[in-house]
Amino acid sequence: MLRRGLNRLLGGDESRVDSRTVYVGHRPSPTAPAFVPSKFCDNRIVSSKYTVWNFLPKNLFEQFRRIANFYFLIIFLVQVIVDTPTSPVTSGLPLFFVITVTAIKQGYEDWLRHKADNEVNKYPVLVLENGQRTQKESEKIKVGDIVEVLEDKTFPCDLILLKSSRDDDTCFVTTASLDGESNHKTHYTVPDLDSDLVVLNATIECEQPQPDLYKFVGRMHIHKDNQEPAVRSLGPENLLLKGATLKNTRAVYGVAVYTGMETKMALNYQGKSQKRSVVEKSINGFLLVYLCILLSKALVCTTLKYVWQSRPGQDEPWYNQKTLKEKEANVFLKMFTDFLSFMVLFNFIIPVSMYVTVEMQKFLGSFFITWDRDFLDQEIQEGALVNTSDLNEELGQVEYVFTDKTGTLTQNNMEFIECCIDGFQYKYQNLHMEVDGFCVTDGPVSKLQQKAEQEKEELFLRALCLCHTVQVKEAGQGVSSADQVDGLDVTSAMEQRGFIASSPDEVALVKGAMKFGFTFLGLECKSMKIMNRSKKIEAYELLHVLNFDPVRRRMSVIVRSAEGETLLFCKGADSSIFPRVKQEEVDRIRMHVERNATEGYRTLCVAYKQLSNEVFARVDGQLREARLALQDREEKLMAVYNQVEIGMSLIGATAVEDRLQEEAAETMEALQSAGIKVWVLTGDKMETAKSTCYACRLFQRSTELLELTVRTLEEGGRKREERLHELLQDYHRRAVQDAPPLKGGVTRSWSSAAQEYGFIIDGATLSLVLNTSDAISSSHKNLFLQICQNCTAVLCCRMAPLQKAQIVKMVKNSKGSPITLSVGDGANDVSMILEAHVGIGIKGKEGRQAVRNSDYAIPKLKHLKKLLLAHGHLYYVRIAHLVQYFFYKNLCFILPQFLYQFFCGYSQQPLYDAAYLTMYNICFTSMPILAYSLLEQHICIEVLLENATLYRQVAKNAMLRWCPFLCWTILGVFQGLLFFFGVHSLFGNSALQDNGQVFGNWSFGTIVFTVLVFTVTLKLALDTRHWTWINHFVIWGSLAFYVFFSFFWGGIIWPFLKQQRLYFVFANMLSSVSAWLVIILLILLSLLPDILVVVLRKPQGPYAQQKKPAGHSSTGGPQSFSRPLLMRTFSDESENTVL
Amino acid sequence: MASGYSAKEEDGHHSGAPGPAGSAAARSRKPDNTAFKQQRLPAWQPILTAGTVLPAFFIIGLLFIPIGIGLYVTSNNIRELQIDYTGTEPSSPCFECSQNYSWNMTRSCACSVPFSLDQPFESNVFMYYGLSNFYQNHRRYVKSRDDSQLNGNLKSLKDPSKECEPYRMNDGLPIAPCGAIANSLFNDTLELFYNEPNGTKTQIPLLKKGIAWWTDKHVKFRNPTGDNANLTAIFQGTTKPINWQKPVYELDTDAENNGFINEDLIVWMRTAALPTFRKLYRIIEKRGSASPTLPRGNYTLEIIYNYPVRSFEGRKRMILSTISWMGGKNPFLGIAYITVGSICFFLGVVLLIIHHKYGSRSNSADLPH
């Protein structure tokens, strides 16, 4: 998708070319046919959407692209064009308000963007022009310019590093602002370059800009006088990205290859696809219903109007003649305009303000997540982060949680536990150990206290020291404070040495090796230095690093020892190492590996291989060639890697412990009892993952595990597909068919009789299930889904990142489209975070990519509990109530107006004054519901956290389904009817004052409106369970404002109004006792059903509100839930009832 | 080109994520520990339980039933008499008048309707006229007026609002007061005679002041100024509404009740809410405490029949009514209050029974725990 966006960005012409050519320093190459300065975009970053000139039209256009806004615009235009009952102001003013506020907000944001853009674009940079350093504004940089960057400055565009002030042709950068990884990364200059950049004549051929931060392929042709151009391969290690900061290096020179909007940073901030919440879909459904109501109302009125008019003397009585224009109008046209007029009259049933209020609620509500101190992690001093406020309520609807294991369930805080060398187990115990640093514990097979040969031990430890990409943090960078630890011996100073690596496993391994006496000293000039047990320093020349990637699941280094031996060390997951080593060595170690895995450790196998000079030369050539390839470089490299890493000999295995996150088990348990299904998706091995699941109590001892892995598939000795089919059928029978049908509300805590199932599947099998031929696959997929959905927990191990997303997608699109939530911390979780309805990033140790792509980010897994059970639940209840209330209050607002048509000759006469029509949704009734939707806690947060089962009450969009919607609608209709006919009966005799004077139609409307405003506000007051001073203020304040406004509105002869309809109407109304009496009566009567419902159907209320001692509530809770409804209500109440 | 490009992170200075809270989070990583931000504001958590609602039901019941009875009695004590004088039936005295009617008739048609009062009307009596099937609340009608003209604005007097169409100009002259409402001013004249037992007819004096809202009469409706009290001069250059027999400055001889501040006009201009309505016409004041305002006996209602209603099947009534503190006769409020009070009381009883029955039973069931 990004690629498509990219193509669009580049325009058709360039996108057809796969690579771009950059002339370093704009010097034409002698060999190239002609120096054609290609047109690349300049280095201006344009993140702003608007300019001063196009702001108004463009912003308006974008705003009216929203369906709701467009609808209101149409209504407004109809009001302007057609002679309609209400003035255009009534709908124009709210619309204008909304549009203006949005425009101001967007304008402000855009102004900020302009400012930020300018800051970046006008930033002074040093450009090397004809040997001269000239200062330029950043935006003036062109592709091909040679740019100088000083220490602690950010790179102004994507540069190829040409020259560094450091001796070893490297420089250090941090990419904290790009991906959040704060470690220093080493970048290399293009090898073997002339030091004089002024005379450098070179062209760079590189791929077209693409957003992947970690991928770059290019080739540099260096032209020297009359020589064949020398070719150098360029990779990501040569590319300095815009936005990264130079560290520890005085200055670097680089040539700009991508500028402005084509830099990787700019490409990476393409907007994420918009996620929409279920609530929004519900709103749209309700809107459709109301639109139908609106249309049918208008249709009914139009029809009846013409029926009524057909009776003689009704259409045009002598006292009410039409104008000439009206008489001449075409009858069908008139019908149509009548229809439109009715639409306009009733259009308040779909309020503009609802959208505003919902948006405001979401926007303001999301602050409570960021403000929550429970999410504050002391370690990183950060709280939760909200990247989108659109999904707050979705947090209360989650049915499936997909969690990563490493870093999410576990701490990703690795500790070297033990290793196994040549089948013997070594455990590091403490500082007081045997002289050689080893303590041998019993291997299960080998005899006690036996050790491997010294030679093997050292080879293994050297392998650990060499086979990695760890960097040593330089002195003065915090950790190693040698001055302070003066007097301590060398090793302890060494132990304080900081290591930086992309994965914590590597650090743990290097540290582990250090404990055993081999210390990695660092990498200098392509030579790795290690200190061996006898404190001698060994140097190895680093020839190649065969990088780790999740598909190969291993990494290798090729080094040359001081003796001239060429060695390949490889470490990786057992499944990827075992097939590549001599088989006779495997069995001894496999047992250890598996035992360690079941204990929940992460295991890695280490292997090595000696390369003869011929072999190395061949490999070296292949690698270089592959690295130079412009296309399919990855594939080619992979092929070479696979070719080299074969026939190795296994030396040993390591076990690294990854501790569980704080409260991981409690969190998982809470989620499960909240009715959420937890799936663990991990790239880890099955045994390790399984043990983590047990530790997290996702699987319990009684859980029956259904395994669908490569191992179980191969058991039968038949074809995998057949076996798969058979197993799926079997599991399906056990988990789905034989299981008693799950009833809603029955939870595992007290339905212990039912057998629980856990399901385990691995990546290979999953791809077998999902990717085989269509017909079988779909049936398999179905079976698989059904099994999974009936299991309490599912573990998917050995997953590639994309498979994670695949699973999420599969569940997301399954029947009933459940709401999914993915939580993860690493780059490998990004795909599933983006795929799920809600993506949660953990601010973990694996960089910030997950956080950046998530919708919400929390510091620790344990925060998920509060985020879902408390915040999610509350947000859902709040917004659901908000939506229902809005529809309700507008229904009973417009219904009397509709009914009035039957009594005014279907003439579209509005019942309420225009001011009331306009202000109803804006001023009189908007604030209380907004305050409610921000502050309501129908159950207090502590109780929500204590009783995870409460989460089930709102599951499956319970408050926004058609049934509650119908209830609200019925209530609205009931109240609307009551308001109108109540006042209508009163007006049977319109002499309502004690002086015999009569009331007119505006008094009628004002009485109805007063009842209406008070009723809907008090209805909200009845629903409010959590009265803070703000609620009091806005509820009573709104009512007071209504009264005040009415007095004010009716108290003055308004100079610019055509009609003084409401002059003293309100005051006169209040002087009538009958009006008071009818207002009180109607308010009370319309609230009566509500009070009844509240009293009769309030199971959780008293129970939840009473702050019972924790023990009582947890034991009493379930029981009180299982009792019959009515009994429960009253028995629970009776405890605090005086009556 | 860069649509959908979010630039908050663009400056590279903060690594914070976009979104509404991004900036807030960046500003202060550490959230404040205020009650509001932690959603821990002290709150009153009312619980509507049977315990709180039951007394409320009883109180409402006990309060509403007496009020309702009071209202009902009050309404019943109001004397009201309605006389339909439309004259659609041949037997009716106004049959003649209602049949031969045309606006440009020079001679007005008079008819008289006799009636008798069985019981005397003790206090002030209010005389209303009532119209049925007359859509004063029709939109075209309601908006057909110019309030600024009626408020004495000279400019509007000569150039009435467009809303008045088609009753805005006549023969090139602006109509004052313009609009359909004013044009259709009720112009029947009703007079009341008491037939004393000795056969003589005494006219009952009818007050024509105090029938309009005080604010309407004194603020909303004003005659166009011009210091000369001569209304005729002020209204020079305007013409009377088409259906009127006299121009607006001849509505009454009393200067305080003439022109736009004529109370009959003001009352008429307050458009009724429903197609069947009544409007205050005159007040019969009680004179002295000794005799009733209208004693028992026979009366005659003399009508100068000007107002046609047959064309739209309307009806005309004359209503005599006394007034209480709650206004005119209307049993609705009393009945409604009694009903609602009873419902509340009944619900209270039912809930109380449920409460006691089930509350005690499940309590005992709970005891073993």
Boltz contact constraints between the chains, C-beta under 6 A:
constraints:
  - contact:
      token1: [A, 45]
      token2: [B, 10]
      max_distance: 6.0
  - contact:
      token1: [A, 46]
      token2: [B, 2]
      max_distance: 6.0
  - contact:
      token1: [A, 47]
      token2: [B, 5]
      max_distance: 6.0
  - contact:
      token1: [A, 47]
      token2: [B, 7]
      max_distance: 6.0
  - contact:
      token1: [A, 47]
      token2: [B, 10]
      max_distance: 6.0
  - contact:
      token1: [A, 85]
      token2: [B, 139]
      max_distance: 6.0
  - contact:
      token1: [A, 113]
      token2: [B, 7]
      max_distance: 6.0
  - contact:
      token1: [A, 116]
      token2: [B, 10]
      max_distance: 6.0
  - contact:
      token1: [A, 116]
      token2: [B, 11]
      max_distance: 6.0
  - contact:
      token1: [A, 119]
      token2: [B, 11]
      max_distance: 6.0
  - contact:
      token1: [A, 120]
      token2: [B, 11]
      max_distance: 6.0
  - contact:
      token1: [A, 154]
      token2: [B, 12]
      max_distance: 6.0
  - contact:
      token1: [A, 176]
      token2: [B, 15]
      max_distance: 6.0
  - contact:
      token1: [A, 177]
      token2: [B, 12]
      max_distance: 6.0
  - contact:
      token1: [A, 177]
      token2: [B, 15]
      max_distance: 6.0
  - contact:
      token1: [A, 180]
      token2: [B, 15]
      max_distance: 6.0
  - contact:
      token1: [A, 243]
      token2: [B, 12]
      max_distance: 6.0
  - contact:
      token1: [A, 269]
      token2: [B, 5]
      max_distance: 6.0
  - contact:
      token1: [A, 269]
      token2: [B, 6]
      max_distance: 6.0
  - contact:
      token1: [A, 271]
      token2: [B, 4]
      max_distance: 6.0
  - contact:
      token1: [A, 271]
      token2: [B, 6]
      max_distance: 6.0
  - contact:
      token1: [A, 313]
      token2: [B, 311]
      max_distance: 6.0
  - contact:
      token1: [A, 313]
      token2: [B, 312]
      max_distance: 6.0
  - contact:
      token1: [A, 317]
      token2: [B, 312]
      max_distance: 6.0
  - contact:
      token1: [A, 318]
      token2: [B, 311]
      max_distance: 6.0
  - contact:
      token1: [A, 319]
      token2: [B, 184]
      max_distance: 6.0
  - contact:
      token1: [A, 320]
      token2: [B, 138]
      max_distance: 6.0
  - contact:
      token1: [A, 320]
      token2: [B, 140]
      max_distance: 6.0
  - contact:
      token1: [A, 320]
      token2: [B, 141]
      max_distance: 6.0
  - contact:
      token1: [A, 320]
      token2: [B, 180]
      max_distance: 6.0
  - contact:
      token1: [A, 321]
      token2: [B, 166]
      max_distance: 6.0
  - contact:
      token1: [A, 323]
      token2: [B, 165]
      max_distance: 6.0
  - contact:
      token1: [A, 323]
      token2: [B, 166]
      max_distance: 6.0
  - contact:
      token1: [A, 363]
      token2: [B, 20]
      max_distance: 6.0
  - contact:
      token1: [A, 366]
      token2: [B, 20]
      max_distance: 6.0
  - contact:
      token1: [A, 366]
      token2: [B, 21]
      max_distance: 6.0
  - contact:
      token1: [A, 368]
      token2: [B, 39]
      max_distance: 6.0
  - contact:
      token1: [A, 370]
      token2: [B, 21]
      max_distance: 6.0
  - contact:
      token1: [A, 370]
      token2: [B, 24]
      max_distance: 6.0
  - contact:
      token1: [A, 370]
      token2: [B, 25]
      max_distance: 6.0
  - contact:
      token1: [A, 371]
      token2: [B, 31]
      max_distance: 6.0
  - contact:
      token1: [A, 371]
      token2: [B, 37]
      max_distance: 6.0
  - contact:
      token1: [A, 373]
      token2: [B, 31]
      max_distance: 6.0
  - contact:
      token1: [A, 373]
      token2: [B, 33]
      max_distance: 6.0
  - contact:
      token1: [A, 373]
      token2: [B, 38]
      max_distance: 6.0
  - contact:
      token1: [A, 381]
      token2: [B, 29]
      max_distance: 6.0
  - contact:
      token1: [A, 382]
      token2: [B, 29]
      max_distance: 6.0
  - contact:
      token1: [A, 383]
      token2: [B, 31]
      max_distance: 6.0
  - contact:
      token1: [A, 385]
      token2: [B, 17]
      max_distance: 6.0
  - contact:
      token1: [A, 385]
      token2: [B, 25]
      max_distance: 6.0
  - contact:
      token1: [A, 386]
      token2: [B, 19]
      max_distance: 6.0
  - contact:
      token1: [A, 386]
      token2: [B, 21]
      max_distance: 6.0
  - contact:
      token1: [A, 387]
      token2: [B, 17]
      max_distance: 6.0
  - contact:
      token1: [A, 387]
      token2: [B, 19]
      max_distance: 6.0
  - contact:
      token1: [A, 388]
      token2: [B, 19]
      max_distance: 6.0
  - contact:
      token1: [A, 389]
      token2: [B, 20]
      max_distance: 6.0
  - contact:
      token1: [A, 852]
      token2: [B, 17]
      max_distance: 6.0
  - contact:
      token1: [A, 903]
      token2: [B, 274]
      max_distance: 6.0
  - contact:
      token1: [A, 904]
      token2: [B, 137]
      max_distance: 6.0
  - contact:
      token1: [A, 904]
      token2: [B, 138]
      max_distance: 6.0
  - contact:
      token1: [A, 905]
      token2: [B, 135]
      max_distance: 6.0
  - contact:
      token1: [A, 905]
      token2: [B, 138]
      max_distance: 6.0
  - contact:
      token1: [A, 907]
      token2: [B, 138]
      max_distance: 6.0
  - contact:
      token1: [A, 907]
      token2: [B, 139]
      max_distance: 6.0
  - contact:
      token1: [A, 908]
      token2: [B, 139]
      max_distance: 6.0
  - contact:
      token1: [A, 909]
      token2: [B, 137]
      max_distance: 6.0
  - contact:
      token1: [A, 909]
      token2: [B, 139]
      max_distance: 6.0
  - contact:
      token1: [A, 909]
      token2: [B, 142]
      max_distance: 6.0
  - contact:
      token1: [A, 985]
      token2: [B, 332]
      max_distance: 6.0
  - contact:
      token1: [A, 987]
      token2: [B, 273]
      max_distance: 6.0
  - contact:
      token1: [A, 987]
      token2: [B, 274]
      max_distance: 6.0
  - contact:
      token1: [A, 988]
      token2: [B, 330]
      max_distance: 6.0
  - contact:
      token1: [A, 989]
      token2: [B, 328]
      max_distance: 6.0
  - contact:
      token1: [A, 989]
      token2: [B, 330]
      max_distance: 6.0
  - contact:
      token1: [A, 991]
      token2: [B, 327]
      max_distance: 6.0
  - contact:
      token1: [A, 991]
      token2: [B, 328]
      max_distance: 6.0
  - contact:
      token1: [A, 992]
      token2: [B, 327]
      max_distance: 6.0
  - contact:
      token1: [A, 993]
      token2: [B, 327]
      max_distance: 6.0
  - contact:
      token1: [A, 994]
      token2: [B, 325]
      max_distance: 6.0
  - contact:
      token1: [A, 996]
      token2: [B, 126]
      max_distance: 6.0
  - contact:
      token1: [A, 996]
      token2: [B, 280]
      max_distance: 6.0
  - contact:
      token1: [A, 996]
      token2: [B, 323]
      max_distance: 6.0
  - contact:
      token1: [A, 997]
      token2: [B, 213]
      max_distance: 6.0
  - contact:
      token1: [A, 997]
      token2: [B, 280]
      max_distance: 6.0
  - contact:
      token1: [A, 998]
      token2: [B, 279]
      max_distance: 6.0
  - contact:
      token1: [A, 998]
      token2: [B, 280]
      max_distance: 6.0
  - contact:
      token1: [A, 1000]
      token2: [B, 270]
      max_distance: 6.0
  - contact:
      token1: [A, 1000]
      token2: [B, 271]
      max_distance: 6.0
  - contact:
      token1: [A, 1000]
      token2: [B, 272]
      max_distance: 6.0
  - contact:
      token1: [A, 1001]
      token2: [B, 137]
      max_distance: 6.0
  - contact:
      token1: [A, 1001]
      token2: [B, 271]
      max_distance: 6.0
  - contact:
      token1: [A, 1001]
      token2: [B, 273]
      max_distance: 6.0
  - contact:
      token1: [A, 1004]
      token2: [B, 273]
      max_distance: 6.0
  - contact:
      token1: [A, 1025]
      token2: [B, 45]
      max_distance: 6.0
  - contact:
      token1: [A, 1026]
      token2: [B, 43]
      max_distance: 6.0
  - contact:
      token1: [A, 1026]
      token2: [B, 45]
      max_distance: 6.0
  - contact:
      token1: [A, 1027]
      token2: [B, 43]
      max_distance: 6.0
  - contact:
      token1: [A, 1027]
      token2: [B, 44]
      max_distance: 6.0
  - contact:
      token1: [A, 1028]
      token2: [B, 41]
      max_distance: 6.0
  - contact:
      token1: [A, 1028]
      token2: [B, 43]
      max_distance: 6.0
  - contact:
      token1: [A, 1059]
      token2: [B, 147]
      max_distance: 6.0
  - contact:
      token1: [A, 1060]
      token2: [B, 147]
      max_distance: 6.0
  - contact:
      token1: [A, 1060]
      token2: [B, 220]
      max_distance: 6.0
  - contact:
      token1: [A, 1063]
      token2: [B, 220]
      max_distance: 6.0
  - contact:
      token1: [A, 1064]
      token2: [B, 215]
      max_distance: 6.0
  - contact:
      token1: [A, 1073]
      token2: [B, 325]
      max_distance: 6.0
  - contact:
      token1: [A, 1073]
      token2: [B, 326]
      max_distance: 6.0
  - contact:
      token1: [A, 1074]
      token2: [B, 326]
      max_distance: 6.0
  - contact:
      token1: [A, 1074]
      token2: [B, 327]
      max_distance: 6.0
  - contact:
      token1: [A, 1077]
      token2: [B, 333]
      max_distance: 6.0
  - contact:
      token1: [A, 1081]
      token2: [B, 336]
      max_distance: 6.0
  - contact:
      token1: [A, 1085]
      token2: [B, 340]
      max_distance: 6.0
  - contact:
      token1: [A, 1094]
      token2: [B, 48]
      max_distance: 6.0
  - contact:
      token1: [A, 1095]
      token2: [B, 48]
      max_distance: 6.0
  - contact:
      token1: [A, 1095]
      token2: [B, 50]
      max_distance: 6.0
  - contact:
      token1: [A, 1095]
      token2: [B, 53]
      max_distance: 6.0
  - contact:
      token1: [A, 1101]
      token2: [B, 47]
      max_distance: 6.0
  - contact:
      token1: [A, 1102]
      token2: [B, 47]
      max_distance: 6.0
  - contact:
      token1: [A, 1105]
      token2: [B, 45]
      max_distance: 6.0
  - contact:
      token1: [A, 1105]
      token2: [B, 47]
      max_distance: 6.0
  - contact:
      token1: [A, 1127]
      token2: [B, 358]
      max_distance: 6.0
  - contact:
      token1: [A, 1127]
      token2: [B, 362]
      max_distance: 6.0
  - contact:
      token1: [A, 1130]
      token2: [B, 355]
      max_distance: 6.0
  - contact:
      token1: [A, 1130]
      token2: [B, 358]
      max_distance: 6.0
  - contact:
      token1: [A, 1130]
      token2: [B, 359]
      max_distance: 6.0
  - contact:
      token1: [A, 1131]
      token2: [B, 359]
      max_distance: 6.0
  - contact:
      token1: [A, 1131]
      token2: [B, 362]
      max_distance: 6.0
  - contact:
      token1: [A, 1131]
      token2: [B, 363]
      max_distance: 6.0
  - contact:
      token1: [A, 1133]
      token2: [B, 49]
      max_distance: 6.0
  - contact:
      token1: [A, 1133]
      token2: [B, 50]
      max_distance: 6.0
  - contact:
      token1: [A, 1134]
      token2: [B, 359]
      max_distance: 6.0
  - contact:
      token1: [A, 1134]
      token2: [B, 363]
      max_distance: 6.0
  - contact:
      token1: [A, 1137]
      token2: [B, 49]
      max_distance: 6.0
  - contact:
      token1: [A, 1137]
      token2: [B, 51]
      max_distance: 6.0
  - contact:
      token1: [A, 1138]
      token2: [B, 51]
      max_distance: 6.0
  - contact:
      token1: [A, 1139]
      token2: [B, 51]
      max_distance: 6.0
  - contact:
      token1: [A, 1139]
      token2: [B, 54]
      max_distance: 6.0
